[in-house]
Amino acid sequence: MAVLAVICIVGGFLALLNPFGATVFAVTLAGWVFLIQGVIQVIHAFRVRDWSGFIWSLGIGVLSLLVGVVLVADPLAGAIPLTLLVAVLFLATGVAKTMFALALRPASGWVWVLASGLVSVVLGVMILAGLPATATTILGLLLGIELVSNGVLFLFVALGLRRIGS
């Protein structure tokens, strides 16, 4: 666990030092995931040709293949739609967390849920406001922050496990 923590922290700081490179990496990785998923989906579609959902399964597979090819061939072009998707996800989760917080209002701690929701909404708006200029770096910055955050978490878990074991 400690090794994973160090890998995440180092990778996160590298991403923060070069958010453009990290964005290209993240988009290319997403492209490969779409390609692999597309191949698996197309193979699956032809294995169940008699199924009523064959056309849908094949269509989703072909679409995934096309998205994968575009993202791998030109990661910078793919950065804009992926950044837009991230912004929309921030907005959607922010609104959901805000509504959840208001439903929790009499309970203790509801303010923290509200704060988290508002932060997500603000981040979504900031990302949308910066498009398309921010598309070349925002995914890399978010990846770096996520890796450092996970690395710190894994470090604390590793230290906690070490204490439990002794």
Buried (B, 14 or more C-beta within 10 A) or exposed (E): BEEBBEBBBEBBBBBBEBBBEBBBBBBBBBBEBBBEBBBEBBEBBEEEEEEEEBEEBBBBBBEBBEBBBBBBEEBEEBBBBBBBEBBEEBBEBBBEBBEBBEEBEEEEEBEEBBEBBBEBBEBBBEBBEBEEEBBBBBBBBBBBEEBBEBBBEBBEBBEEEEEEEE
